[in-house]
Amino acid sequence: MSQAIRKQAVTAEDVAKRAGVSRAVVSRALSSNGSISPATKEKVLRAAQELGYQVNFLAQGLNRQRSHLIGVIVARIGDPFRSSLLEGLLHEIQRRGYQALVTEITGEQDLVTTLRRFTQFRVSGVIVTSGKPPEAIVNECVSQQIPVVGINRHPDIPFVDFVCSDNQRGAQLAAEQLVQAGCRRFGWLINRGSTWAGVMRGEAFDQALQQLGVDTQRHLRWISASEEGYDGGWQAALNDEDELPEGIFCANAQLACGFLDGMRQRGKFAPHDFHLIGFDNTPQSGQFSYQLTTLHQDVAEISRRALTRLLERAKNPLQPSRVEWVKVELIHRQTSPRIG
């Protein structure tokens, strides 16, 4: 190997000269696109190995108007469910031969900025797990044929696909469990400014109780947490001076765990004093100190469907929007044990 090549990055042109082929043949051999004889491909790969050549996927993407990157937008990555969802997405993205470009946002303006940056990187697609992307920015992505998929977002944007857990079925399972457990007075715990998914779960819980014969005007109370997550649940338990409902459904598992601990401080315990059901089935909810009955969201299935929708929309960017609902499962633990 010459001293000049050692001092600078090895290019595909260097590989072509070493193998005695054209630059186009090198491209076909390294990308597995187009026809090429096994012998020629082996010669190219050997030359690339001898020179220590690495494929520049970003440059390759610039040439093809696409990179091998998929943008992922997240918020509050410290939240256990969001963290597990991100882990599932990263695994699925890599399994399909792409790399993830992850950005954490704190507000809607961050979302706008991030989407624009993703278009500059010429990503192959964008997955939004947090925030509501403005339609105008999504249209920019669509005009550049960059598909966008939302997870547990409000499905109301043209040319965007959505993958959501079946919140309505989850609320129905929670309502059935609490009614069968003998509860007659109910509570719905949610934090102020909750996500679309959280609001949907509460509305579906109300409807499910009505279908089971409960007068929700009299026997369903909305309990508002001033903060998100565990701290919000804790404060809601300590500050709630009204009569404790017999059966409580929570917007997420972190709220439920905080509520359990707050009630313990007040000397009240589930399921003796009240039944409690969460949503998410995070690792914490299964710990011995909580044993929370909760709805399980299938992160692996959500991730698989999100990538499938993304790649299918890349083939036909202007196809009608599609929503896929992923099945949820009620996990019975001690805060509302299985009936019978």
C-alpha positions, 0 to 999 in steps of 0.5 A: 500500500502506498504512503499516500493512501495510508495518509488519506481516506481510502476511496472507492476509486482506490478499490477499483484501481486495486481490483482492476475494475470500474468504479461502477462495478465496485459500487455494485459489489459493495451495495449488492445492487445490480448483476455482477459475477461471483468472481468479480465480486470476490475480487472487489471485496478482497481489494477493499479488505486489503486497503481497509476501505469502509463504505461511507453510507452517508455519502452513499445516501447523498448520491442516492438522495437517501441515507441509511439513517432513520430519524427517531424523535423522543421526549422524556427518555428517562420515562421507563416506557419511552425508554423501552420503546426506544430500545425496541425501535433501535433493535428493529431499525438495526435488524432491517439494515438501517441506523438510527438518528435519535433526537430528544425534544422538549417542546413543539419548536424542538420538533419542528427544528428536528424534522427540518434537520432530518430532511437535511440528513436525507434520512430514509424515514422519520418515526415520531414518538413524542409531540404533534408534528405540524402539518406544514413540516410533514408536508416538507417531508412528503415533498421530499418523499421522506415517510413519517410514522407516528407512534401513539400520536393523534392520527389526524395528519394526511400522508402520515401513518400511525401505530397505536396501542389499542387504548380503547380495548385496554380501558375496556379490560380495566373497566371489566376487571374493576367491576368484576372485582366488586368496585362501585365507585371509580376513579381515573388518574391522569396528569394535567396536559396529558398526551393524546393517548392518555386522554383517549384511555380516560374517555374510553374508560368512561364509555366502557363503564357506562356499557357495564351499567355504571352511572359515570356522572355519579360514580366516576371521578377524574383525579388530576395529577399536577405533575407527570410520572411517579411524582404526580401520582404521589402528590395526587394520593397525598392531596386528594381529600375526597372519598377514595374510589374503590377502583382506580384506572391510571393513565400510565404505570409511573402515575400508578406506582407513585399513587400506590406509595402515596396511599401507603403513606396515608395507611391505605393499601391495594387491594384491601382499600382500593383496586388499582390498574395502570398502563404500560407494564414497565419493569418497575410495575412488576417489582415485589413492592408494587405488583401492579395490575396493568395493561401491557403494551407490546413494544416489539410489535409496535416497533415492527409495525412502525418500520413496516409502515415506514418502508411501505410508505417510502414506496408510495408516499402519497398513499392514504394514511393508515392507522394500525392498532396493536393489541394490549393485554391485562397483566393481573397482579396484586393491586387488582387480582384475577377474579375467580 
